[in-house]
Amino acid sequence: MTSEIVALGEPMVEFNQTGERGGRMYLQGFGGDTSNAAVAAARQGASVAYLSAVGDDVYGHMLRDLWTAEGVNHDEHSHHFSFLRQGSAASRMRPQDLPRERIAAARVLHLSGISAAISDSACDTCFAAIEIAKGCGVRVSFDTNLRLKLWPIARARAVVRELIAQSDICLPSFEDVSAISGLDDADALADFCLRLGAGTVALKLGAQGVLVADETQRFRVGPHPCTPVDATGAGDTFGGALLARLVAGDDLHAAARYATVAAALSTEGYGAVEPIPRMAQVRAAMDSMGAA
């Protein structure tokens, strides 16, 4: 089955402390940056596939059930692993495990800094997937998602810079690019990514919205009014929604505006996946602002 967007990375089953019963009550949900983005894109109407490795256990089955429910394609017959104390299942991804045909048939390959940070073999897998994509005219989307607990800053800086250089659509956060560049101005950070080789940069500025730039244009989209309670996964929602609208044919400005609204709505509920809005909710919010 052909999918417009193929995402690669590490999914998670999350448990959010609710504060009830002395902090002993937890709400189960799902996480993992590229999985969140895949769900977000699917909820906006894009056809999406997810490449990873999960445990052949209760949590792995929960994740596969999530993707099935969300309409995110995944291969039930590929490699499955059990979780061990050292190394997650996804950290054992290898280049030879990649489904080349699925990547080659996509319009966008999406991955993140976490996808590359979880192990050396996962990092190799990211670059192998990019090589397949580039060779087949598939655009590469990269979200920096820098997590310095996963790798030393020197290695992170080198790998993330190279991944930015390989990206057609770069989705960094202000803090991430500042950490690897030493710069602290939004326009300078966007220029940094463009100079490295990124085709388009959508620099996420949190409560300040997003700065979008490429070789021919530069603009800002302000934040959409919302009542935030939990920002977990908001950046992933932005990325997934942006990619969904781009493959649907929106121009860059329209796609960025839509994605900004989707990201804002995702902060109005708890957890990374549950509050991700669907297309009808985003359109309604945009229409109400237009009427106002």
N, C-alpha and C positions, 0 to 999 in steps of 0.2 A: 504494500500500500504506500502510495506517495504522500508525503507531508510537506507543506510549505515551509514549516519551521522545524528544525531538528535541534534539540537542546541536549547538552552533555554535562554530566556532573554527578554530585552526591546528594541524594534525597535524605530526609530525616523524618523520624517520628518524634514529635515534641510533646513535652508535658509542661503545661503552664500552671504555676502555683496560683491558686485562687485567693488565698488569704483566709479561707474558711477552716474551721476546726484547728486553729493554731498553726495554720500553714501546712496542714497534712492533706489537704484536698487539692488534686491536680486535674486540669482539663486537658484531655488528649487532643492533639492536633497534628499537623504536618508542617514540615519546613524543608530547607535546602534551597539555596538561592535559584539555581537553574530550574529545579522542579517547580518552584513558585512561579517563575517567569513562564514556564510552559503552561501551567494551569491558567495564568492570567491571559496568555495569548489565546488559549482554547476558549475561554469564557468570552472573548471578544469576537469569536467566530472563525479564527484561523484553524487550519488543520495542522496538528502538532504531533511530533514524536519525541520520545525521551530515551536517551541512551545512558545506561548506568549498569551497575551490578548491585543486587540486593540479596539479603540473606534468605535462604530457604527456610524461613521461620515465621512466627506470627507477625513480626514487624514487616518483613519483606512482603508477606501476603497482604497486609494492610496497605502498603504503598501501591502494590499492583492493583488492588481494588480501587484506590483513589484515582489512579490514572484511567482505569476503565470507566469509572463513573464520570470523570471529567472529559472523556473523549480524547485523551492523550494516548497515542499509539505506543505500544511497547511490546517487545518480543518475548513472549512467554516461553520460548524454546531456546533461549540463549543461555549463557553461563549464569549459574546461581551459586551463591556462596553463603556459608554460615558465618555469623559474626564471631570473631575471636577477640581476646583482650587487646592484642596488638594489631591494629589496622582494620579499618572498616571494609565492608565488601567492595564499595566503590573505589577504595584506594588500591585495589588489586586489578583495576582495569589495565589492559595492555593494548598496544596498537593493533595486534593481530586479532583482537576481539571485535574490532569495529566493523559494522555492517556498511561496507563501502557503497553499495548500491543505494541504500537509504539516504546517505549523506549526499551522494552525487545527484539524486533526484530532487533534493530540497531546493528552496530558494534562499534560505538563511540557515546557517549553523550558528547556534548560540552557546557560549561557554563563559566561564568566569575565572577569576583569580583563585577561588576556592577549588575549582575543578583541577587546577594545575598544582595547588599547594598540598593536596592531601597525600601525595607520594610521588616518587620519581617516575614510576611507571604510569601514573595518572597524568603527570606532566607530559611525558612522551606521547601518551594517547591524545592529549589535546593538540599537540603540534602535528601529529599524524592526521588527525581529523581535519585540521586546517589545510594541510597539504592536499588532502582529497578534495576538500571544498574548493580551494583555489584552482585546482586543476580542472574542475568541472564548471567553473563560472558561478559557484554558489557564494553569496555574500557571507562574510564572517562578522558576527556580532560578539562583542566582548564587554563584560561588566567587570570592572576591576575588583570589587569586593575583597579588599586587602584585609587579611586576618593574620597579624604578625605572631599570634600564638601558634600558627601552623608552620611557619618557616622563618629563618633569619632574614633580617632586613636586607642584607646584601644580595641574597639569592632572590628574594621577593622583588627587589628593585630591578634586577637584571631580567628576570622572567616576565614580569608585568610590562616592562618597557617593550620587550620583544612582542608580546601579545598585543599591545596597543598598536605597534607598528604593523602588525598583520591584519588589523581589524578594518573592515569597511564601515562598521557602525560601532563606535566606542561609547560605552555607557558608564563613565567613571563618576565617583562621588568626589566632592571637593576635598574631603579629608584624605582620601586615598592618593590622589595625584599630588597633593601637597606633601604627603609623606615621602613619596619617591622622587619628587623633584626639588623640594626645598622652597617652592614658590607659594605665595599666599594670596594671589589675586586671581579672580575667576577668569578674566580674559587671558591672563598669562598662562593659566593652567590649560585652557582650551588650546591656546597656541602651542604649548608644549606637546600636547597629544597630536595636533596636526603636523607639527614638525617631525615627530617620530614616524609619521606615515598614515595615521588614521584618516579615513575618508570623511566621515562625519562624526562629530563629537556632540553628545548630549550630556553636559556636565550637570549632575544633580546637586542642587544647592539647598536641600532640605526645605525649611520654611520659606526660603527665598525663591522657590520655583526651580527653573532649569535654564541654563544657557546653552543654546544650540548653535553650532558653527560648522561650516565647511569652507571650501575654497572660494565660494561665491557669495555666501550670506552669513549673517550673524544676528541672532535675535534672542530675546529673553521671553519666557512664558512665566507669568507670575503664578503664585500658588492659588489653588481653588479653595474658596472658603469651606471650612469643614469644622467638625467638633472632634478632634483626635483623642483617642484613648490608648492606642497602641500602634506605634509606627513600624512594628515588625513586618518585614516583607514589602514595605511601600516602594522601595527602590526596585525590587524585583517585579512588582506589579507595573511600575512605570515602564520598565524594559520590555516586558511581555506585551503590554498594550501597544507600545510604540511599534514593535515589530509587526504585530497583527495588523495595525492600520497601514503600515508601509506596504506590506504584501497585498493588502486590499486595494492599494492604489492611491492612498492619500498622499498629498505632498508633505514635505517635512514639517512645515508649520502646523498644518492641520493635525498630523499624527502626534506631534509634541503636545499640542493643546489637549487633545483627547487623552493622551497618556497621563498628563498632569492631573486631569480630573479623576481618572481611574485610580491613580496613586493616592490622591487625597481621600477618596471614598473608602479606600482599603484601610485607612487609619481609624475608622469609626467603629471598628469591632476588634475583638481580641484574637490573637493568633496570626500566623502568616498566611494561611490559605482560606479559612472560613470567610473572612470579610472581603475577599477579592470580588469586586463587583462584576456583574455581567453587562453585556452591551446595552441592554434596555435601561439599566440603572444609570450608566454613564451618559447615555443620550438624554435621559430625563433630566439629569443634573445640568447638562449643558443647555438644554432648552429652557430650564427655569432661570438660569443665569442670563440667557439672552432676553427672556421676557422682562426680567428685572431691569 
